[in-house]
Amino acid sequence: MPAPDPDQVRSPEQLAAALNALRGDRSYKTLVRACPALRQSTVGDLLTGRSTPTAETVAAFLSACGLEQEAQRPWLAARERAASAGGSRPAGAIRVRTAVAGRLGVHPSIHGPDGGDGLPAYVLRDFDLDLRGSLRPGAFVLLRGGSSTGKTRALFEAVRDVVPDWWLTHADDDGVPGPRTVLWLDELQRTPVPPGRMRAILAAGAIAVGTLWPDEYDRRIAPRSPGQPDPYAGERELLRLARVIDVPEAFSPAERRRAELTATEDSRLRIALSSTDAGVTQVLAAGPELVRRWLHADSTDPRQCAGRALVTAALDARRAGVRGPVTCAFLVAAAPAYLSAAQRAAASANWLDGALGYATTRLHGAAACLTPVGDGMGVAAAYRTADYLHQHARRLRRTEPLPDAVWQALVDHHPQDTLNLADSADRRGRPDIARQLRARLPAAERLRHLLGGECHRALVSAVIRDGLDDTDEHVNASLAAGERWAELRERSDAGRPGAARHLVDGLARAGDLDAVRAEMHAGTPLAADRLRTAGM
């Protein structure tokens, strides 16, 4: 009699038949003696198909049949398929095993000299065991790491391995997913879920998985700044429900050894392992090439100059508070601000087509500086910046002020980002822009934000008048020695209000108003108020 094949199991009846074949001539009593966790009645239910057994029951039965843990995995997957067979399909959901990586946010890979259009072979990460063990009904698992570090690919591989026959749905689908459903939340900052809905989802037995950058996580989890609106109250509560697993920026020595073994069959991995520009996952996603294309455009080529201007305008818009794709109308209005008079004069009548061609070219087949977001067949209404490029530009242009024309283009062409842009303009010393933006808000909303600003200014005045609190003697001593500026800037950028206050007040007390002005252009809270108080 041929050995039973668990990969052929699709229903509870097929599971029972396959387990009976695996049992062979073992009696119920023999199985119970081999694994005391089993009872004869449980074995009977399992082998007759009267009910779908739990994963624990199947694992105990398999152990009693002499199967080691590795050999049990296809049987446990068979049990999941059988359990899912009768489940109703949530609206818009697909089976996990049929999901396409690119549609879930996995970055395309560079092309190698020997071809290879798909994803490179997956290299097991050190955190994979923890990740897979966390994927249990009722769990919310969040991978925290920078752009192009392999977060989304790791999630994709994990859910396909652990729950291949569950349903998969997205946050924007209506309703509360039921049991045996995976809620996919890649880039959680773009699709936050209300905490009440998340609790209902987890209580129903679904699994929620997501990714988030470290600074986005820190900004949302940080305590509320006194006297200011609290835009992250709901997301702070949501993140407290998550099991957070960190994804390092670079491969560990063990991960590199595993990659080297795999690279013998994949030239793309060999290229990534040999690169000194960035980590393995970043090179595979063409991250360093994106930076080079942006920064090293040919200054004598009008097409490349205009393309670089478009990319810089889009990056500055995102830095200033635009949360979604930037509109084409904004790019047209803002790009000239990043060109010299001679470069503007050299532009042709159809400069935009050439510039967009340069900015949207996919590098090594993997990624582009700008990716069009469609608004119909062949029509791009907006463009999204590459995440890796945004992270790099945010550091490189941290203290660069936005040109006046760019602020005005944001006012004119991004009404959907009014609140974010108004708060950003206030922090960056542009109250005139903030007033323009708030003027378009409904009266009640405008009053709430204006009162919040007045409370914030009153708090700043009190801090300046009364001096720093009793912890600041140590902080100022460290700052005077120049030991903590970088640390405070990093913590301030992560949304820590105390660090922002210490940084700005320390710089001001040291008399370095140029540095305070640079912090204002970086959007550091309190910097603009401090300069106003100083009469700058």
C-alpha positions in Angstrom: 0.0 0.0 0.0 1.5 3.4 -1.0 2.4 5.8 1.8 -0.2 8.5 2.4 0.6 11.9 0.9 -0.4 14.8 3.2 0.0 17.3 0.3 -3.1 15.8 -1.4 -5.3 16.5 1.7 -8.0 19.1 1.0 -10.9 18.2 3.3 -11.6 16.8 6.8 -12.6 13.4 5.2 -9.3 13.2 3.3 -7.4 14.1 6.4 -9.0 11.3 8.4 -8.3 8.8 5.6 -4.7 9.8 5.3 -4.1 9.6 9.1 -5.7 6.2 9.2 -3.3 5.1 6.5 -0.4 6.6 8.4 -1.5 4.7 11.6 -1.1 1.4 9.9 -1.7 -1.5 12.2 -1.2 0.5 15.4 -4.1 0.1 17.8 -5.7 3.0 19.7 -4.2 1.7 22.9 -0.7 1.6 21.3 -1.0 5.2 20.2 -2.2 6.4 23.6 0.7 4.6 25.4 3.2 6.2 23.0 1.8 9.7 23.7 0.0 10.1 27.0 -1.4 13.5 25.8 -3.8 11.5 23.6 -7.0 9.8 24.7 -8.7 6.9 23.0 -11.9 9.0 22.4 -9.7 11.8 20.9 -8.0 9.3 18.5 -11.4 7.9 17.5 -12.7 11.4 16.6 -9.5 12.2 14.7 -9.6 9.0 12.6 -13.3 8.9 11.9 -13.4 12.6 10.8 -16.3 13.4 13.2 -14.7 16.8 13.8 -11.6 18.7 12.7 -8.8 18.1 15.2 -6.7 20.8 16.8 -3.1 21.3 15.6 -2.0 20.1 19.1 -4.0 16.8 18.7 -2.6 16.1 15.3 1.0 16.8 16.5 0.5 14.4 19.4 -0.9 11.7 17.1 2.1 12.2 14.7 4.5 11.9 17.5 2.8 8.7 18.6 3.3 7.4 15.0 7.0 8.1 15.3 7.3 11.2 13.1 10.0 13.8 14.0 9.1 17.5 14.1 10.3 18.2 10.6 8.3 15.3 9.1 5.2 16.6 10.9 5.1 19.9 9.1 3.4 18.8 5.9 0.8 17.0 8.0 0.1 20.0 10.1 -0.3 22.0 6.9 -2.8 19.3 5.7 -4.7 19.8 8.9 -4.9 23.6 8.2 -6.3 23.0 4.7 -8.9 20.6 6.1 -9.9 23.0 8.8 -10.2 25.9 6.3 -12.1 23.9 3.7 -15.5 24.8 5.0 -14.7 28.4 6.1 -16.5 31.2 4.4 -14.5 33.6 2.2 -14.2 37.2 3.5 -15.1 39.8 0.9 -12.1 40.4 -1.4 -9.9 37.8 0.3 -7.6 35.3 -1.4 -5.8 32.2 -0.2 -2.4 32.9 1.3 -0.8 30.3 -1.0 -2.0 32.2 -4.1 -0.8 35.6 -3.0 1.6 37.5 -5.3 4.6 39.0 -3.5 4.7 42.2 -5.5 1.0 43.0 -4.8 1.7 42.7 -1.1 4.5 45.2 -1.1 7.6 43.0 -1.6 10.2 45.0 -3.5 11.1 43.7 -7.0 14.7 42.5 -7.3 17.5 43.7 -9.4 18.2 41.7 -12.6 21.4 39.6 -12.7 23.6 38.9 -15.7 22.1 35.5 -16.1 18.5 36.9 -16.1 16.0 36.0 -13.4 12.9 38.2 -13.4 11.4 36.8 -10.2 12.4 37.1 -6.6 15.8 35.7 -5.5 15.8 32.6 -3.3 14.8 33.5 0.2 17.6 33.5 2.8 16.4 32.5 6.2 16.8 35.3 8.7 17.8 34.9 12.3 14.4 36.2 13.5 12.4 33.8 11.3 11.9 31.1 14.0 10.5 33.8 16.4 8.3 35.2 13.6 6.8 31.8 12.6 6.2 30.9 16.2 4.3 34.1 16.8 1.8 33.5 14.0 -1.0 32.0 16.1 -4.7 32.8 16.0 -5.4 36.1 17.8 -1.9 37.4 17.3 -0.8 40.8 15.9 2.8 40.6 14.7 4.7 43.7 13.6 8.1 43.7 11.9 10.0 46.9 12.8 12.9 47.9 10.5 14.1 50.4 7.9 13.3 50.5 4.3 14.5 47.6 2.1 15.7 45.5 5.0 13.5 42.5 4.0 10.6 43.0 6.4 7.8 42.4 3.8 9.6 39.5 2.2 10.0 37.8 5.5 6.3 38.2 6.4 5.3 36.9 3.0 7.5 33.8 3.4 6.3 33.2 7.0 2.6 33.3 6.3 3.0 31.1 3.2 4.9 28.6 5.3 2.7 28.6 8.5 -0.8 29.3 7.2 -0.8 28.7 3.5 -4.5 27.8 3.3 -5.9 30.7 5.4 -7.6 33.6 3.7 -5.7 36.9 3.2 -7.3 40.3 3.3 -6.3 43.9 3.6 -7.1 46.7 6.1 -9.2 48.6 3.6 -11.6 45.7 3.2 -14.8 46.2 5.2 -15.9 44.2 8.2 -14.1 42.1 10.8 -12.2 39.0 9.3 -13.2 35.8 10.9 -11.0 32.9 12.0 -8.3 31.5 9.7 -7.8 34.9 8.1 -4.6 36.9 7.8 -5.0 40.7 7.9 -2.1 42.2 5.8 -0.9 45.6 7.0 2.4 46.3 5.2 3.5 49.9 5.9 1.2 50.3 8.8 1.5 54.1 8.8 -0.4 54.2 5.5 -3.3 52.0 6.7 -3.8 52.2 10.4 -6.5 50.2 11.9 -8.7 51.6 14.7 -7.7 49.8 18.0 -11.3 48.7 18.6 -11.5 47.0 15.2 -8.2 45.3 15.8 -9.3 43.9 19.1 -12.4 42.5 17.4 -10.3 41.0 14.6 -7.9 39.3 17.1 -10.8 38.1 19.3 -12.3 36.4 16.2 -9.1 34.3 15.8 -7.6 36.1 12.8 -3.9 36.9 12.6 -2.8 40.5 11.8 0.7 41.1 10.4 2.3 44.4 9.5 5.6 46.4 9.0 6.7 49.8 10.2 9.9 51.9 10.1 11.6 52.4 13.5 11.2 56.2 13.4 7.5 55.9 12.5 7.0 53.5 15.3 8.8 55.8 17.8 6.8 58.8 16.7 3.6 57.0 17.3 4.5 55.4 20.6 6.0 58.6 22.1 4.0 60.3 24.9 1.8 63.2 23.8 3.4 66.7 23.8 1.6 68.9 26.3 -0.5 71.6 24.7 -0.4 70.1 21.3 -2.9 68.0 19.3 -2.4 64.3 19.6 -2.6 62.8 16.1 -1.3 59.4 17.1 -3.6 58.6 20.1 -5.3 55.8 18.2 -2.2 54.4 16.7 -0.4 54.5 20.0 -3.1 52.3 21.5 -3.0 50.0 18.4 0.8 49.5 18.6 0.4 48.4 22.2 -1.5 45.3 20.9 1.4 44.2 18.7 4.2 41.7 19.2 7.1 43.6 17.8 10.0 41.8 16.1 13.0 43.9 15.0 14.6 43.5 11.5 18.3 44.5 11.4 19.6 46.9 8.8 22.3 44.4 7.7 22.7 40.6 7.5 24.3 38.9 10.6 27.3 36.7 10.0 25.1 33.6 10.1 22.7 35.1 7.6 25.6 36.0 5.2 26.8 32.4 5.4 23.4 31.1 4.5 23.2 33.7 1.7 26.6 32.6 0.4 25.4 29.0 0.1 22.3 30.1 -1.8 24.3 32.5 -4.0 25.9 29.7 -5.9 22.6 29.4 -7.8 21.7 33.1 -8.0 23.9 35.8 -9.5 21.8 38.5 -7.9 22.7 37.3 -4.4 26.4 37.2 -5.5 26.2 40.8 -6.6 24.5 41.9 -3.3 27.0 40.0 -1.2 30.0 41.6 -3.0 28.6 45.2 -2.7 30.1 47.6 -0.2 27.4 50.3 -0.9 24.8 48.9 1.4 23.3 45.7 3.0 22.3 42.7 1.0 18.6 43.4 1.0 19.1 47.1 0.1 21.3 46.2 -2.9 18.7 43.6 -4.1 16.1 46.4 -4.1 18.4 48.8 -6.0 18.5 51.2 -3.1 22.1 52.6 -3.6 21.4 53.0 -7.4 18.3 55.1 -6.6 20.5 57.5 -4.5 23.1 57.7 -7.3 20.5 58.4 -10.0 19.0 61.2 -7.8 22.3 62.9 -6.6 24.4 62.4 -9.7 22.2 63.4 -12.6 24.2 65.0 -15.4 24.1 68.8 -14.8 24.6 69.4 -18.5 21.6 67.3 -19.6 18.4 69.3 -19.3 16.3 66.1 -19.1 18.3 64.8 -16.2 18.4 68.1 -14.4 14.6 68.4 -14.6 14.2 64.8 -13.5 16.3 65.4 -10.4 14.3 68.5 -9.6 11.1 66.5 -9.8 12.5 63.8 -7.4 13.8 66.5 -5.0 10.4 68.3 -5.0 8.6 65.0 -4.2 11.1 64.1 -1.5 10.8 67.5 0.2 7.0 67.3 0.0 7.1 64.0 1.9 9.5 65.4 4.4 7.2 68.4 4.9 4.2 66.3 5.7 2.6 64.9 2.5 1.5 61.4 3.5 0.4 59.9 0.1 1.7 60.3 -3.4 2.5 63.8 -4.7 0.3 65.1 -7.4 1.5 65.8 -10.9 0.3 69.4 -10.6 2.4 69.9 -7.5 5.5 68.6 -9.3 5.0 70.9 -12.2 4.7 73.9 -9.9 7.5 73.0 -7.5 10.3 71.6 -9.8 11.5 75.0 -11.2 12.4 76.0 -7.6 15.2 73.4 -7.7 16.7 74.6 -11.0 19.0 77.5 -11.8 17.9 80.3 -14.1 20.1 78.8 -16.8 18.7 75.3 -16.3 15.1 76.7 -16.5 16.0 78.5 -19.7 17.4 75.4 -21.3 14.3 73.3 -20.7 12.3 72.4 -23.7 8.6 72.9 -24.2 8.0 69.2 -23.4 10.4 69.2 -20.4 8.0 67.3 -18.2 7.8 64.2 -20.3 11.6 63.9 -20.4 11.9 64.6 -16.7 9.3 62.1 -15.7 11.0 59.5 -18.0 14.2 60.0 -16.1 12.6 60.0 -12.6 10.4 56.9 -13.3 13.0 54.7 -15.0 13.2 51.3 -13.2 16.8 50.6 -12.2 18.0 47.0 -12.9 14.3 46.2 -13.2 13.8 46.7 -9.5 12.8 50.2 -8.4 12.4 53.8 -9.6 12.9 57.1 -7.8 9.2 57.9 -8.6 6.5 55.4 -9.2 3.3 56.5 -11.0 0.0 55.9 -9.3 -2.7 55.4 -11.9 -5.9 57.3 -12.3 -7.2 55.4 -15.3 -5.7 53.6 -18.3 -2.3 55.2 -19.1 -3.0 58.2 -16.8 -0.7 58.9 -13.9 -2.3 61.4 -11.5 0.3 61.2 -8.8 3.8 59.8 -8.0 5.1 57.9 -4.9 8.7 58.3 -3.8 10.8 55.2 -3.2 11.0 54.5 0.5 14.8 53.8 0.6 15.4 57.1 -1.2 13.1 59.0 1.2 15.0 57.6 4.2 18.3 58.7 2.7 17.0 62.1 1.7 15.4 62.8 5.0 18.9 62.5 6.6 20.7 64.4 3.8 18.2 67.3 3.5 17.2 67.3 7.2 17.9 71.0 7.7 17.3 72.3 4.2 14.5 74.9 4.1 11.8 74.4 1.6 11.8 77.1 -1.2 8.8 79.6 -1.1 7.5 78.3 -4.4 7.4 74.7 -3.0 5.4 75.8 0.1 3.0 77.6 -2.2 2.7 74.6 -4.5 1.8 72.4 -1.4 -0.8 74.9 -0.4 -2.3 75.0 -3.9 -2.2 71.3 -4.8 -2.3 69.2 -1.6 -5.5 70.1 0.3 -5.8 66.5 1.5 -2.7 67.1 3.6 -3.7 70.4 5.1 -3.4 69.5 8.8 0.0 67.8 8.5 1.4 70.6 6.3 0.1 73.3 8.7 1.7 71.7 11.7 4.9 71.2 9.7 4.9 74.9 8.5 4.5 76.1 12.1 7.5 74.0 13.3 9.6 75.1 10.3 9.1 78.8 11.0 6.5 79.5 8.3 3.5 80.8 10.2 2.3 82.6 7.0 2.0 79.2 5.2 0.3 77.7 8.3 -2.3 80.5 8.3 -3.0 79.9 4.6 -3.5 76.2 5.1 -5.7 76.6 8.2 -7.8 79.2 6.5 -9.3 76.4 4.3 -10.3 74.3 7.4 -13.9 74.4 8.7 -14.3 77.0 11.4 -14.5 74.6 14.3 -11.5 72.6 13.2 -9.5 75.8 12.7 -10.4 77.1 16.2 -9.2 73.8 17.7 -5.9 74.0 16.0 -5.4 77.7 16.7 -6.1 77.1 20.4 -3.7 74.2 20.4 -1.0 76.5 19.0 -1.7 79.2 21.6 -1.4 76.6 24.4 1.9 75.4 22.8 3.3 78.9 22.7 2.2 79.5 26.3 4.1 76.4 27.3 7.2 77.5 25.5 7.1 80.9 27.1 6.8 79.3 30.6 9.8 77.0 29.8 11.9 80.0 28.8 10.7 82.1 31.7 11.1 79.5 34.4 14.2 77.7 33.1 14.6 74.0 32.7 13.5 71.3 35.1 15.7 69.6 37.7 17.1 67.1 35.2 18.6 69.7 32.9 21.8 70.4 34.9 23.2 67.0 33.9 21.9 67.4 30.3 23.3 70.8 29.8 26.7 69.7 31.2 26.8 66.9 28.7 25.7 69.2 25.9 28.3 71.8 26.8 30.9 69.1 26.3 29.4 68.3 22.9 28.7 64.7 23.8 24.9 64.3 23.2 23.9 66.5 20.2 23.7 63.6 17.8 21.8 61.5 20.3 19.3 64.2 21.1 18.8 64.9 17.4 18.1 61.2 16.7 15.6 61.1 19.6 13.9 64.3 18.6 13.5 63.1 15.0 11.9 60.0 16.5 9.2 62.1 18.0 10.4 62.4 21.6 9.2 65.8 22.8 11.6 65.9 25.8 14.6 65.4 23.6 13.5 68.2 21.2 13.1 70.5 24.1 16.6 69.7 25.5 18.1 70.0 22.1 16.6 73.4 21.2 17.1 74.9 24.7 20.7 73.6 24.9 21.6 75.1 21.5 19.9 78.4 22.4 21.7 78.6 25.8 25.0 78.0 24.1 24.2 80.9 21.8 24.2 78.8 18.6 21.2 80.4 16.9 22.4 79.2 13.5 22.0 75.6 14.8 18.6 76.5 16.3 17.6 77.8 12.8 18.8 74.6 11.2 16.6 72.7 13.7 13.6 74.9 12.7 14.1 73.9 9.0 14.3 70.3 10.1 10.9 70.7 11.7 12.1 70.2 15.3 9.4 71.3 17.8 10.0 74.5 19.8 12.9 75.7 17.5 10.7 78.3 15.6 9.3 79.6 18.9 12.7 79.9 20.4 13.9 82.0 17.5 10.8 84.2 17.7 11.5 84.7 21.4 15.1 85.6 20.5 13.8 88.2 18.0 15.3 86.3 15.0 
